């Protein structure tokens, strides 16, 4: 299942630059992951300082 970014997101953008498939973009108040592009690699979760990305 694709990753989703929870409300703990602080909009630092560290995940966006690390996503190898460009599935992450800035949303309204937090970053969002396009489930159609997400390959479930977990890179975003590994770089997030607050643990916002989680598997859905």
Phi and psi in radians as a Rosetta constraint file:
Dihedral C 1 N 2 CA 2 C 2 CIRCULARHARMONIC -1.131 0.35
Dihedral N 2 CA 2 C 2 N 3 CIRCULARHARMONIC 2.712 0.35
Dihedral C 2 N 3 CA 3 C 3 CIRCULARHARMONIC -1.361 0.35
Dihedral N 3 CA 3 C 3 N 4 CIRCULARHARMONIC 2.661 0.35
Dihedral C 3 N 4 CA 4 C 4 CIRCULARHARMONIC -2.270 0.35
Dihedral N 4 CA 4 C 4 N 5 CIRCULARHARMONIC 2.697 0.35
Dihedral C 4 N 5 CA 5 C 5 CIRCULARHARMONIC -1.830 0.35
Dihedral N 5 CA 5 C 5 N 6 CIRCULARHARMONIC 2.142 0.35
Dihedral C 5 N 6 CA 6 C 6 CIRCULARHARMONIC -1.394 0.35
Dihedral N 6 CA 6 C 6 N 7 CIRCULARHARMONIC 3.084 0.35
Dihedral C 6 N 7 CA 7 C 7 CIRCULARHARMONIC -1.177 0.35
Dihedral N 7 CA 7 C 7 N 8 CIRCULARHARMONIC -0.224 0.35
Dihedral C 7 N 8 CA 8 C 8 CIRCULARHARMONIC -1.291 0.35
Dihedral N 8 CA 8 C 8 N 9 CIRCULARHARMONIC -0.078 0.35
Dihedral C 8 N 9 CA 9 C 9 CIRCULARHARMONIC -0.963 0.35
Dihedral N 9 CA 9 C 9 N 10 CIRCULARHARMONIC 2.289 0.35
Dihedral C 9 N 10 CA 10 C 10 CIRCULARHARMONIC -1.844 0.35
Dihedral N 10 CA 10 C 10 N 11 CIRCULARHARMONIC 0.213 0.35
Dihedral C 10 N 11 CA 11 C 11 CIRCULARHARMONIC 0.989 0.35
Dihedral N 11 CA 11 C 11 N 12 CIRCULARHARMONIC 0.688 0.35
Dihedral C 11 N 12 CA 12 C 12 CIRCULARHARMONIC -1.393 0.35
Dihedral N 12 CA 12 C 12 N 13 CIRCULARHARMONIC -0.416 0.35
Dihedral C 12 N 13 CA 13 C 13 CIRCULARHARMONIC 1.476 0.35
Dihedral N 13 CA 13 C 13 N 14 CIRCULARHARMONIC 0.042 0.35
Dihedral C 13 N 14 CA 14 C 14 CIRCULARHARMONIC -1.079 0.35
Dihedral N 14 CA 14 C 14 N 15 CIRCULARHARMONIC -0.589 0.35
Dihedral C 14 N 15 CA 15 C 15 CIRCULARHARMONIC -1.228 0.35
Dihedral N 15 CA 15 C 15 N 16 CIRCULARHARMONIC -0.668 0.35
Dihedral C 15 N 16 CA 16 C 16 CIRCULARHARMONIC -1.022 0.35
Dihedral N 16 CA 16 C 16 N 17 CIRCULARHARMONIC -0.779 0.35
Dihedral C 16 N 17 CA 17 C 17 CIRCULARHARMONIC -1.238 0.35
Dihedral N 17 CA 17 C 17 N 18 CIRCULARHARMONIC -0.373 0.35
Dihedral C 17 N 18 CA 18 C 18 CIRCULARHARMONIC -1.629 0.35
Dihedral N 18 CA 18 C 18 N 19 CIRCULARHARMONIC -0.290 0.35
Dihedral C 18 N 19 CA 19 C 19 CIRCULARHARMONIC -1.165 0.35
Dihedral N 19 CA 19 C 19 N 20 CIRCULARHARMONIC 2.057 0.35
Dihedral C 19 N 20 CA 20 C 20 CIRCULARHARMONIC -1.248 0.35
Dihedral N 20 CA 20 C 20 N 21 CIRCULARHARMONIC -0.252 0.35
Dihedral C 20 N 21 CA 21 C 21 CIRCULARHARMONIC -2.009 0.35
Dihedral N 21 CA 21 C 21 N 22 CIRCULARHARMONIC 0.114 0.35
Dihedral C 21 N 22 CA 22 C 22 CIRCULARHARMONIC 1.147 0.35
Dihedral N 22 CA 22 C 22 N 23 CIRCULARHARMONIC 0.609 0.35
Dihedral C 22 N 23 CA 23 C 23 CIRCULARHARMONIC -1.505 0.35
Dihedral N 23 CA 23 C 23 N 24 CIRCULARHARMONIC -0.125 0.35
Dihedral C 23 N 24 CA 24 C 24 CIRCULARHARMONIC -1.886 0.35
Dihedral N 24 CA 24 C 24 N 25 CIRCULARHARMONIC 2.359 0.35
Dihedral C 24 N 25 CA 25 C 25 CIRCULARHARMONIC -2.510 0.35
Dihedral N 25 CA 25 C 25 N 26 CIRCULARHARMONIC 2.783 0.35
Dihedral C 25 N 26 CA 26 C 26 CIRCULARHARMONIC -1.253 0.35
Dihedral N 26 CA 26 C 26 N 27 CIRCULARHARMONIC 2.251 0.35
Dihedral C 26 N 27 CA 27 C 27 CIRCULARHARMONIC -1.939 0.35
Dihedral N 27 CA 27 C 27 N 28 CIRCULARHARMONIC -2.778 0.35
Dihedral C 27 N 28 CA 28 C 28 CIRCULARHARMONIC -1.515 0.35
Dihedral N 28 CA 28 C 28 N 29 CIRCULARHARMONIC 1.647 0.35
Dihedral C 28 N 29 CA 29 C 29 CIRCULARHARMONIC 1.587 0.35
Dihedral N 29 CA 29 C 29 N 30 CIRCULARHARMONIC -0.231 0.35
Dihedral C 29 N 30 CA 30 C 30 CIRCULARHARMONIC -2.813 0.35
Dihedral N 30 CA 30 C 30 N 31 CIRCULARHARMONIC 2.902 0.35
Dihedral C 30 N 31 CA 31 C 31 CIRCULARHARMONIC -1.392 0.35
Dihedral N 31 CA 31 C 31 N 32 CIRCULARHARMONIC 2.722 0.35
Dihedral C 31 N 32 CA 32 C 32 CIRCULARHARMONIC -2.293 0.35
Dihedral N 32 CA 32 C 32 N 33 CIRCULARHARMONIC 2.677 0.35
Dihedral C 32 N 33 CA 33 C 33 CIRCULARHARMONIC -2.011 0.35
Dihedral N 33 CA 33 C 33 N 34 CIRCULARHARMONIC 2.246 0.35
Dihedral C 33 N 34 CA 34 C 34 CIRCULARHARMONIC -1.344 0.35
Dihedral N 34 CA 34 C 34 N 35 CIRCULARHARMONIC 1.948 0.35
Dihedral C 34 N 35 CA 35 C 35 CIRCULARHARMONIC -1.130 0.35
Dihedral N 35 CA 35 C 35 N 36 CIRCULARHARMONIC -0.367 0.35
Dihedral C 35 N 36 CA 36 C 36 CIRCULARHARMONIC -1.292 0.35
Dihedral N 36 CA 36 C 36 N 37 CIRCULARHARMONIC -0.475 0.35
Dihedral C 36 N 37 CA 37 C 37 CIRCULARHARMONIC -1.699 0.35
Dihedral N 37 CA 37 C 37 N 38 CIRCULARHARMONIC -0.445 0.35
Dihedral C 37 N 38 CA 38 C 38 CIRCULARHARMONIC -1.077 0.35
Dihedral N 38 CA 38 C 38 N 39 CIRCULARHARMONIC 2.256 0.35
Dihedral C 38 N 39 CA 39 C 39 CIRCULARHARMONIC -1.797 0.35
Dihedral N 39 CA 39 C 39 N 40 CIRCULARHARMONIC 0.151 0.35
Dihedral C 39 N 40 CA 40 C 40 CIRCULARHARMONIC 1.087 0.35
Dihedral N 40 CA 40 C 40 N 41 CIRCULARHARMONIC 0.560 0.35
Dihedral C 40 N 41 CA 41 C 41 CIRCULARHARMONIC -1.314 0.35
Dihedral N 41 CA 41 C 41 N 42 CIRCULARHARMONIC -0.464 0.35
Dihedral C 41 N 42 CA 42 C 42 CIRCULARHARMONIC 1.480 0.35
Dihedral N 42 CA 42 C 42 N 43 CIRCULARHARMONIC 0.066 0.35
Dihedral C 42 N 43 CA 43 C 43 CIRCULARHARMONIC -1.031 0.35
Dihedral N 43 CA 43 C 43 N 44 CIRCULARHARMONIC -0.697 0.35
Dihedral C 43 N 44 CA 44 C 44 CIRCULARHARMONIC -1.065 0.35
Dihedral N 44 CA 44 C 44 N 45 CIRCULARHARMONIC -0.743 0.35
Dihedral C 44 N 45 CA 45 C 45 CIRCULARHARMONIC -1.148 0.35
Dihedral N 45 CA 45 C 45 N 46 CIRCULARHARMONIC -0.573 0.35
Dihedral C 45 N 46 CA 46 C 46 CIRCULARHARMONIC -1.233 0.35
Dihedral N 46 CA 46 C 46 N 47 CIRCULARHARMONIC -0.462 0.35
Dihedral C 46 N 47 CA 47 C 47 CIRCULARHARMONIC -1.799 0.35
Dihedral N 47 CA 47 C 47 N 48 CIRCULARHARMONIC -0.189 0.35
Dihedral C 47 N 48 CA 48 C 48 CIRCULARHARMONIC -1.246 0.35
Dihedral N 48 CA 48 C 48 N 49 CIRCULARHARMONIC 2.193 0.35
Dihedral C 48 N 49 CA 49 C 49 CIRCULARHARMONIC -1.282 0.35
Dihedral N 49 CA 49 C 49 N 50 CIRCULARHARMONIC -0.267 0.35
Dihedral C 49 N 50 CA 50 C 50 CIRCULARHARMONIC -2.065 0.35
Dihedral N 50 CA 50 C 50 N 51 CIRCULARHARMONIC 0.082 0.35
Dihedral C 50 N 51 CA 51 C 51 CIRCULARHARMONIC 1.197 0.35
Dihedral N 51 CA 51 C 51 N 52 CIRCULARHARMONIC 0.564 0.35
Dihedral C 51 N 52 CA 52 C 52 CIRCULARHARMONIC -1.245 0.35
Dihedral N 52 CA 52 C 52 N 53 CIRCULARHARMONIC -0.695 0.35
Dihedral C 52 N 53 CA 53 C 53 CIRCULARHARMONIC -1.316 0.35
Dihedral N 53 CA 53 C 53 N 54 CIRCULARHARMONIC 2.279 0.35
Dihedral C 53 N 54 CA 54 C 54 CIRCULARHARMONIC -2.448 0.35
Dihedral N 54 CA 54 C 54 N 55 CIRCULARHARMONIC 2.699 0.35
Dihedral C 54 N 55 CA 55 C 55 CIRCULARHARMONIC -1.225 0.35
Dihedral N 55 CA 55 C 55 N 56 CIRCULARHARMONIC 2.364 0.35
